[in-house]
Structure formats: C-alpha cells, structure tokens
Amino acid sequence: MTVSNKTRWIAAVTGCVTAITGFPILSIWSVLVSGCLVLGAAMARRSPRHGRDLIWFGAGVVTLWTIPVGALILRASLDAGKDPRVVAAAAASVLLVVWCDAALVTDAVRMRRTLRAEKATNG
C-alpha cells in the first residue's frame, strides 16, 4: 500500500521546515533526520513500501526531537523576550510535525480498512 499524495507533500514540507529550523540547534543531524522525510516522500512514488517506511522512520525521529525542543523554545519565549522569528519557526515546526503524524496515522487506518475489506470480499 502506498502513502497518499497529501501525506507525501506534508512529509516533504515538514522535513524541509524542521531541517531549516533545527539546524542551529542540532546542526547536521537535524538535516539528516529531516531529510528522511523528504527522501521518503520523493521515494514513495517509485517504491511505495520503502518510501513509506522511510517517512515513518523520519517522522518518528523528528517527532522525538522537534516537540520537546519546540516546547522548550516556546516556554522560554514566555519567560523572556525572544526573537519572534525563532518563536514562529518553533511553533510552525511543532504544528507541522503533529500534522504529519496525524496524516500518517490516518493513512495507516485507511490502509488497514482497505485490507480488511479486500480480505472479507476475497476470503
């Protein structure tokens, strides 16, 4: 089963934004991990299974660092005056990661329902 076109676009945009916003904090690791989302989104057309797996891996790792770091940046912005561009970038990254994760879960539920329906009609 393949990842939907909408999910591929969300993953690609999320990968680009998190790579750019995470670079000052995590350096090259941010680009490499976020690159998994972009590469998976590009790869999903030719090799749906490998692209989907790469998107899921990238989303998992990006979620693990973006949400805590973004929350810390947003928390620090409440305590002291921070650059509004940094706060906006952190908020955008967190929102995109949550949106990407929700799209991936929605696709997984859709695929599972499709497989069950096919199994019921064929079995």
C-alpha positions in Angstrom: 0.0 0.0 0.0 1.2 3.5 -0.8 1.2 6.7 1.1 -1.3 9.2 -0.1 -0.2 12.2 -2.2 -1.3 14.6 0.5 0.7 12.8 3.2 3.8 12.8 0.9 3.5 16.6 0.5 3.0 17.1 4.2 6.1 14.9 5.0 8.2 16.8 2.4 7.2 20.3 3.8 7.7 19.1 7.4 11.1 17.7 6.6 12.2 21.0 4.9 10.9 23.2 7.7 12.3 21.1 10.6 15.7 20.8 8.8 15.9 24.6 8.5 14.6 25.4 12.0 16.5 22.6 13.7 19.9 23.3 12.0 21.0 26.0 14.5 20.2 23.6 17.4 21.1 20.1 16.2 23.4 21.0 13.4 23.8 18.5 10.6 21.8 15.8 12.5 18.7 17.9 12.0 19.2 17.9 8.3 20.0 14.2 8.1 16.9 13.1 10.1 14.6 15.6 8.4 16.0 14.5 5.1 14.5 11.1 5.7 11.0 12.7 5.4 11.9 14.5 2.2 13.7 11.5 0.7 10.8 9.1 1.7 8.3 11.5 0.2 10.2 11.5 -3.1 10.9 7.8 -3.0 7.2 6.8 -2.2 6.2 7.2 -5.8 8.7 4.7 -7.2 9.0 2.4 -4.3 5.9 2.8 -2.1 6.9 0.4 0.7 10.4 1.8 1.1 9.2 5.4 0.8 6.5 4.8 3.4 9.0 3.1 5.8 11.4 6.0 5.4 8.7 8.5 6.0 7.6 6.7 9.2 11.2 6.4 10.4 11.8 10.1 9.7 8.5 11.2 11.3 9.3 9.1 14.4 12.7 10.6 14.9 11.7 14.1 14.0 8.8 13.9 16.5 11.1 12.8 19.3 13.3 15.9 19.0 11.1 18.6 17.5 8.2 18.5 20.0 10.4 18.7 23.1 12.8 21.3 21.7 10.0 23.3 20.2 8.2 23.2 23.6 11.3 24.5 25.3 11.7 27.3 22.9 8.1 28.3 23.2 8.3 28.1 27.0 11.5 30.2 27.0 9.7 32.8 24.8 7.1 33.3 27.5 9.8 33.9 30.2 11.9 36.3 28.3 11.7 38.3 25.1 12.9 36.1 22.3 13.2 36.8 18.6 9.7 36.4 17.2 11.1 34.6 14.1 12.6 31.9 16.3 9.3 31.5 18.2 7.3 31.4 14.9 9.7 28.8 13.4 9.4 26.6 16.5 5.6 26.8 16.5 5.5 26.1 12.8 7.8 23.1 13.2 5.7 21.6 16.1 2.5 22.1 14.2 3.8 20.6 11.0 5.2 17.6 12.9 1.8 17.0 14.6 0.0 17.4 11.3 2.4 15.0 9.5 2.0 12.4 12.3 -1.8 12.7 12.1 -1.7 12.3 8.3 0.5 9.2 8.7 -1.9 7.6 11.2 -4.9 8.5 9.1 -3.2 6.7 6.1 -2.4 3.7 8.2 -6.0 3.4 9.4 -7.3 3.8 5.8 -4.9 1.1 4.6 -5.9 -1.3 7.3 -9.6 -0.8 6.5 -8.9 -1.3 2.8 -7.0 -4.5 3.5 -9.8 -5.8 5.8 -12.4 -5.1 3.1 -10.4 -6.9 0.5 -9.8 -9.8 2.8 -13.6 -10.0 3.5 -14.5 -10.0 -0.2 -11.8 -12.4 -1.3 -11.8 -14.7 1.8 
